[in-house]
Amino acid sequence: MPAERGRALTIVALLLVLLAASDFLKPLRLEGADTGLVVLGLRRTGSVNAAGGVVLGLFLMTYAAGIWGMRRWVVPIAWAYAAYVTANVMLFPFRTPIPADAGVGYWIFGVVYTIVAIGASVGIARALSRRRADLR
């Protein structure tokens, strides 16, 4: 009998689908000209942003499907995504210029975002690793 996903992992899978949709829409630049996919701390634009958005969107959809189906192969994907998120948020302040009008709010947001992004991505990977015996 397959293990139940539970409420928390169901919410995570659904949130990953929303993140994937956001990445699929990156080429349309709906968020403005100054936004784009961040890879290794650099904000990408143009064709790199468009292609990267599709690739990351597909990766996140695969991640969500693995969680939804409680598949064992999702564990390395979870850790790879946690490493990607950690690298991005740690490199971003060093590789992306600070806006001229950045105030204290910019820094507060950056610190909070870093804590939440790393905490959530690593926390999900740990939760899936702990439930490895429940995965098919």
Phi, psi and omega in degrees: 000128181293145179288151177280145181289320182087165184295315184297312180291329175296316178297318179300313180300317180294321178294324177295324176296320177295319176298319178298316178300319178299318180290323177298330182273354181308317182299338181280348178054043180291338182273355180117168184289335185270007181248155179180175180294136178257123179232122182052041174085357179250133177283126183265153178224176174062218185293329177296318178296316182296310181292317180298322178299318179292315181298312180294323176300316178295320177300314181293325176294321176296316178301312180298318180296321178297319177292314183302318181272002181052052182266141182295328182292353180284339183299310178295329177295318179299317180289324177295319179293320177298320178293318178299312180297314181299313179300315181298310185287334178282325181276334186308311182294339181269335187250350181243129181300143177283133178301145182300327183264017181292127176248197181297329179298325178299315181289320178298314178301316181300317180292313180297315180300316180299313181298314181293314183297311180292315180300315181291312184293318178289321179299319178294316179299318178295318180298318179292322178297320179293332180263017184307322180295335180276345184277149181264000000 
